[in-house]
Amino acid sequence: MFIMKMIRNTYLALFGSLFLLYSCGGEVAKDTQEEIKSEQKRIATGTVLNHGKEIPIKYGGLFRMNESSTFKTLFPQSIGDLVSVHIASQVYEGLVKFNKKTLEVEPCIAKSFTPNEDASVWTFKLNENVFFHDDDCFTNGKGRQVKAQDIKYCLDLLSTAYPQNKNFYVIQNKILGANENYKLTGEGKTIEGGVKGVKVIDDFTLEITLSNSLSFFPKLLAHNSCWIFPKEAFEKYGEDMRTHTVGTGPFLVQAIKEGNQVRLKRNANYWRKDKFGNQLPYIDLVKITFTKDKKSELSNFKKDNLDMIVKLPVDEMEAVLVGLDEAVKGSNTPFDYQQTEAMEILNYDFSHHKEIFKDIRVRKAFCYAINRKSIIQYTLRGEGEPATHGIIPKSSNYDNTVKKGLNTILKKLGNYLLKRVILMALDFPK
């Protein structure tokens, strides 16, 4: 659930997962106008449909948003949190990516990918117009062309035991030779030629052989750990790649103020174009701040200091909806209110170091005692679905009701028996 200011001055942005496929812009605040200096006069063609009106596409502008927690790292093979993914996804790209609407895998750096008959060998053909960002790690500071050897380097590194590698599990037991490479590098040894299953056919063709047939293998390659970066950058910056980024994406990191903000600037040499032939992205700068308090974030949005906020505080929703009515009447700053389904799991964990929690009856008692429906109805005010049929919610591709759920179990137990289970289980400490 998120709200955005309506498009004013018809600035448009192109973002990936960071903005959940919602592009918007707004008037640039007076105190930030001097920050935006286009490298050259760019004129875009074409229009986009917005609220039933055709709006001309324009280049330039600053987009401002907030994350409620700061990022941990921007290095692909270390990333394990969503905020870091949001930011780094604007800087790095992989062989493939997820379509944000259908969640189907589609080409990115690779222009095509095809399996053999049993999906145990995959062949990737690369786009020949993809270049790394300009950076001092390259000769003369000029970003070079991405080739198949770069993909092999990154996959070999992902199969290497080193401190920054937190995501080996993505390809563990998947790519032929990956496990062996990880084991030997952990012992300080190396394998000539790297991972056996990753083979460079030519500059723009890569072949990946798997340990077994795997029809969903491209989905694994869409993971952030498989984003591509140059060997020159890792050899030059090492651990500093936590914040020193060199990728192929639409934006480059301009500045980082730890715990306060990250600023991204447009990649003038980005390889993708829109359907009208305009070079992407449209926006010059992206400013991401880190304010933990959601009410403060909403206040900044209302003061026109942010262009978008995500995940409204439940207790502020009514006020926002009233504000939406006022916006329609023209009595305050206009904004869009949009709501879409998303998965977020709220759970509690048991410490098995405690003797009491080693008994499954106690854990089940806690599980049965929680009134999920009441939490959804009164605490979250209807914004959610009780996890009575497992942690995977019902969707167009999956009917979770086919599984035996907690409702069935609770009906059999009955409230009285349920209370007795909780009170009597192992004389649980009061």
VOVOTI-509095 format. One record per residue (C-alpha): residue in three letters; x, y, z. Coordinates in steps of 0.1 Angstrom, whole numbers, padded with zeros to 4 digits, always signed. Last residue first. Layout:
BEGIN
ALAXYZ
...
***
This chain:
BEGIN
LYS+0035-0185+0349
PRO+0058-0214+0340
PHE+0041-0241+0318
ASP+0029-0270+0338
LEU+0040-0293+0310
ALA+0010-0282+0289
MET-0017-0277+0314
LEU-0027-0240+0309
ILE-0023-0240+0271
VAL-0040-0273+0265
ARG-0068-0265+0290
LYS-0075-0232+0271
LEU-0078-0251+0238
LEU-0101-0277+0254
TYR-0125-0250+0264
ASN-0123-0231+0231
GLY-0130-0261+0209
LEU-0104-0286+0199
LYS-0121-0299+0168
LYS-0130-0264+0156
LEU-0095-0253+0163
ILE-0080-0280+0140
THR-0103-0272+0111
ASN-0095-0235+0115
LEU-0058-0242+0116
GLY-0058-0253+0080
LYS-0058-0286+0060
LYS-0043-0276+0026
VAL-0065-0271-0004
THR-0073-0237+0010
ASN-0039-0225-0002
ASP-0051-0221-0038
TYR-0020-0211-0058
ASN-0015-0193-0092
SER-0041-0166-0088
SER-0031-0161-0052
LYS-0038-0175-0017
PRO-0012-0167+0008
ILE+0019-0189+0016
ILE+0026-0191+0053
GLY+0004-0221+0060
HIS-0034-0224+0057
THR-0045-0204+0087
ALA-0022-0175+0080
PRO-0049-0149+0086
GLU-0050-0124+0056
GLY-0041-0088+0058
GLU-0052-0052+0060
GLY-0085-0056+0078
ARG-0078-0031+0105
LEU-0043-0044+0113
THR-0050-0045+0150
TYR-0088-0051+0150
GLN-0096-0073+0121
ILE-0063-0089+0112
ILE-0054-0095+0149
SER-0089-0108+0155
LYS-0086-0133+0126
ARG-0052-0146+0138
ASN-0065-0155+0173
ILE-0033-0169+0187
ALA-0039-0198+0211
TYR-0035-0226+0185
CYS+0001-0217+0178
PHE+0010-0212+0214
ALA-0004-0246+0222
LYS+0014-0261+0193
ARG+0047-0248+0206
VAL+0039-0263+0240
ARG+0030-0296+0226
ILE+0062-0297+0205
ASP+0083-0299+0237
LYS+0117-0283+0231
PHE+0101-0250+0241
ILE+0102-0258+0278
GLU+0139-0268+0278
LYS+0149-0234+0266
HIS+0178-0237+0241
HIS+0150-0244+0215
SER+0143-0207+0216
PHE+0109-0202+0199
ASP+0102-0178+0171
TYR+0074-0154+0164
ASN+0059-0145+0130
LEU+0047-0117+0109
ILE+0049-0125+0072
GLU+0047-0099+0045
MET+0033-0107+0010
ALA+0019-0080-0012
GLU-0015-0072-0025
THR-0020-0038-0041
GLN-0033-0004-0029
GLN-0029+0029-0046
TYR-0036+0064-0033
ASP-0026+0091-0057
PHE-0018+0126-0046
PRO-0030+0162-0050
THR-0017+0188-0025
ASN-0047+0202-0007
SER-0081+0217-0013
GLY-0085+0206-0049
LYS-0118+0187-0044
VAL-0100+0155-0054
ALA-0073+0163-0029
GLU-0098+0168-0001
ASP-0112+0133-0008
LEU-0077+0120-0007
GLY-0071+0138+0026
VAL-0100+0118+0041
LEU-0083+0087+0028
VAL-0051+0097+0044
ALA-0067+0104+0077
GLU-0084+0070+0077
MET-0051+0053+0068
GLU-0031+0069+0096
ASP-0037+0041+0122
VAL-0025+0015+0098
PRO+0008+0032+0092
LEU+0011+0035+0054
LYS+0033+0010+0036
VAL+0052+0030+0009
ILE+0057+0067+0006
MET+0062+0087-0026
ASP+0073+0121-0038
LEU+0088+0133-0005
ASN+0094+0168+0010
ASP+0060+0181-0002
LYS+0049+0189+0034
LYS+0023+0161+0032
PHE+0051+0136+0023
ASN+0072+0149+0052
SER+0043+0143+0076
LEU+0039+0107+0062
GLU+0076+0100+0069
SER+0073+0114+0104
LYS+0043+0091+0109
LYS+0063+0062+0096
ASP+0092+0067+0121
LYS+0123+0051+0108
THR+0135+0079+0085
PHE+0161+0068+0060
THR+0163+0091+0029
ILE+0165+0081-0007
LYS+0172+0108-0033
VAL+0170+0099-0070
LEU+0185+0121-0096
ASP+0183+0128-0134
ILE+0150+0111-0142
TYR+0141+0098-0177
PRO+0161+0065-0175
LEU+0164+0055-0202
GLN+0171+0065-0238
ASN+0140+0074-0257
GLY+0133+0052-0287
PHE+0095+0054-0283
LYS+0092+0019-0269
ASP+0117+0028-0241
LYS+0155+0025-0245
ARG+0180+0004-0226
TRP+0218+0007-0228
TYR+0226+0033-0201
ASN+0254+0056-0210
ALA+0241+0087-0192
ASN+0236+0067-0160
ARG+0214+0090-0140
LYS+0224+0099-0105
LEU+0217+0081-0072
ARG+0218+0098-0038
VAL+0217+0078-0006
GLN+0205+0093+0027
ASN+0209+0095+0064
GLY+0222+0064+0081
GLU+0255+0066+0062
LYS+0257+0096+0039
ILE+0261+0081+0005
ALA+0268+0100-0027
GLN+0265+0097-0065
VAL+0257+0060-0067
LEU+0250+0053-0104
PHE+0217+0048-0121
PRO+0202+0029-0150
GLY+0220-0003-0143
THR+0253-0018-0156
GLY+0273-0021-0124
VAL+0301-0006-0105
THR+0293+0003-0068
HIS+0315+0016-0041
THR+0293+0012-0010
ARG+0298-0024+0001
MET+0322-0025-0028
ASP+0347-0013-0002
GLU+0353-0049+0008
GLY+0373-0055-0024
TYR+0379-0021-0041
LYS+0405-0028-0068
GLU+0401-0065-0074
PHE+0363-0063-0071
ALA+0361-0034-0096
GLU+0385-0049-0122
LYS+0365-0082-0121
PRO+0334-0063-0133
PHE+0300-0065-0117
ILE+0269-0087-0126
TRP+0239-0094-0105
CYS+0237-0131-0095
SER+0234-0124-0058
ASN+0204-0102-0065
HIS+0183-0132-0075
ALA+0172-0133-0112
LEU+0196-0162-0117
LEU+0175-0183-0094
LYS+0144-0177-0116
PRO+0164-0188-0146
PHE+0169-0222-0130
PHE+0131-0229-0128
SER+0132-0260-0151
LEU+0160-0276-0132
SER+0175-0309-0144
ASN+0204-0320-0123
SER+0239-0309-0115
LEU+0235-0280-0138
THR+0255-0270-0169
ILE+0257-0233-0177
GLU+0267-0222-0212
LEU+0276-0186-0220
THR+0275-0168-0253
PHE+0285-0132-0260
ASP+0323-0133-0260
ASP+0324-0170-0271
ILE+0314-0203-0256
VAL+0323-0194-0220
LYS+0315-0223-0197
VAL+0300-0224-0162
GLY+0295-0261-0151
LYS+0331-0267-0141
VAL+0334-0238-0117
GLY+0368-0221-0120
GLY+0392-0229-0149
GLU+0419-0242-0126
ILE+0403-0250-0093
THR+0418-0232-0063
LYS+0428-0241-0027
GLY+0426-0222+0005
GLU+0404-0248+0023
GLY+0373-0227+0018
THR+0384-0224-0019
LEU+0382-0262-0020
LYS+0347-0265-0005
TYR+0332-0236-0026
ASN+0347-0250-0059
GLU+0334-0285-0051
ASN+0299-0272-0044
ALA+0298-0251-0076
GLY+0310-0280-0098
LEU+0278-0284-0117
ILE+0254-0256-0109
LYS+0225-0264-0086
ASN+0236-0280-0053
GLN+0244-0245-0040
ILE+0234-0219-0065
VAL+0213-0197-0042
TYR+0230-0211-0011
PHE+0262-0192-0020
ASN+0245-0160-0008
LYS+0265-0145+0020
ASN+0298-0141+0000
GLN+0316-0112+0017
PRO+0338-0134+0038
TYR+0351-0157+0011
ALA+0342-0192+0001
THR+0339-0191-0037
SER+0308-0203-0057
LEU+0295-0167-0059
LEU+0330-0158-0072
ASP+0327-0184-0100
LEU+0293-0170-0108
CYS+0307-0135-0110
TYR+0337-0144-0131
LYS+0315-0165-0154
ILE+0292-0135-0161
ASP+0322-0113-0168
GLN+0337-0139-0192
ALA+0304-0137-0212
LYS+0311-0101-0220
VAL+0300-0066-0207
GLN+0316-0038-0227
ARG+0339-0013-0209
GLY+0333+0016-0186
LYS+0358+0044-0192
GLY+0380+0055-0163
ASN+0410+0058-0186
THR+0416+0021-0182
PHE+0389+0008-0158
CYS+0389+0007-0120
ASP+0385+0045-0121
ASP+0348+0041-0130
ASP+0325+0046-0160
HIS+0295+0023-0155
PHE+0297-0011-0172
PHE+0285-0014-0207
VAL+0257-0034-0224
ASN+0254-0031-0262
GLU+0262-0066-0272
ASN+0232-0082-0256
LEU+0242-0117-0243
LYS+0231-0151-0255
PHE+0225-0176-0227
THR+0226-0214-0230
TRP+0212-0236-0203
VAL+0220-0272-0197
SER+0201-0295-0174
ALA+0167-0284-0187
ASP+0158-0319-0199
GLU+0157-0311-0236
ASN+0183-0284-0236
PRO+0175-0250-0221
THR+0173-0216-0238
PHE+0181-0181-0227
SER+0178-0149-0248
LYS+0189-0113-0248
ALA+0211-0118-0217
ILE+0218-0085-0199
CYS+0180-0085-0192
PRO+0158-0113-0206
GLU+0125-0122-0189
VAL+0115-0143-0159
GLU+0078-0142-0151
LEU+0066-0122-0121
THR+0036-0111-0142
LYS+0036-0074-0133
LYS+0072-0068-0122
ASN+0087-0089-0149
PHE+0115-0106-0131
LYS+0150-0103-0143
VAL+0176-0121-0164
LEU+0214-0120-0170
GLY+0217-0097-0140
GLU+0215-0060-0134
TYR+0231-0036-0109
VAL+0227+0001-0100
GLN+0189+0006-0097
SER+0186-0029-0081
ALA+0212-0018-0055
ILE+0187+0006-0039
HIS+0157-0017-0035
VAL+0179-0047-0028
SER+0196-0029+0001
VAL+0162-0020+0015
LEU+0151-0057+0012
ASP+0178-0073+0032
GLY+0203-0100+0024
ILE+0229-0084+0001
SER+0264-0098+0003
GLN+0268-0112-0032
PRO+0253-0081-0047
PHE+0275-0055-0029
LEU+0251-0026-0019
THR+0254-0033+0019
LYS+0233-0028+0050
PHE+0207-0003+0038
THR+0189+0020+0063
SER+0155+0014+0077
SER+0121+0031+0072
GLU+0130+0039+0035
ASN+0121+0073+0021
MET+0115+0087-0013
ARG+0125+0117-0034
PHE+0126+0118-0073
LEU+0145+0147-0088
GLY+0139+0160-0123
GLY+0149+0155-0159
TYR+0135+0142-0191
LYS+0099+0146-0203
ILE+0072+0123-0215
PRO+0040+0140-0227
ILE+0009+0131-0207
GLU-0021+0114-0224
LYS-0050+0117-0200
GLY-0072+0090-0185
HIS-0057+0093-0151
ASN-0022+0090-0166
LEU-0016+0075-0200
VAL+0020+0080-0212
THR+0032+0101-0241
GLY+0059+0100-0268
THR+0091+0118-0275
ALA+0119+0129-0252
ILE+0142+0159-0255
ARG+0175+0160-0238
LYS+0196+0191-0233
GLN+0229+0179-0220
GLU+0245+0167-0188
SER+0214+0178-0170
LYS+0220+0198-0138
ILE+0198+0190-0109
GLU+0212+0200-0075
GLU+0203+0237-0081
GLN+0166+0227-0080
THR+0169+0211-0047
ASP+0159+0239-0023
LYS+0131+0250-0046
ALA+0115+0216-0045
VAL+0113+0199-0079
GLU+0077+0196-0091
GLY+0067+0160-0093
GLY+0075+0126-0104
CYS+0059+0092-0109
SER+0067+0057-0119
TYR+0051+0027-0102
LEU+0068-0005-0110
LEU+0074-0015-0074
PHE+0095+0017-0068
LEU+0127+0000-0060
SER+0118-0030-0081
GLY+0126-0013-0113
PHE+0125+0024-0119
LEU+0117+0046-0149
ALA+0107+0081-0140
LEU+0083+0106-0155
TYR+0081+0144-0152
THR+0048+0158-0163
ASN+0052+0192-0147
ARG+0030+0177-0120
ILE+0023+0140-0118
MET+0001+0131-0088
LYS+0018+0127-0055
MET+0022+0091-0045
ILE+0006+0069-0020
PHE+0015+0033-0010
MET+0000+0000+0000
***
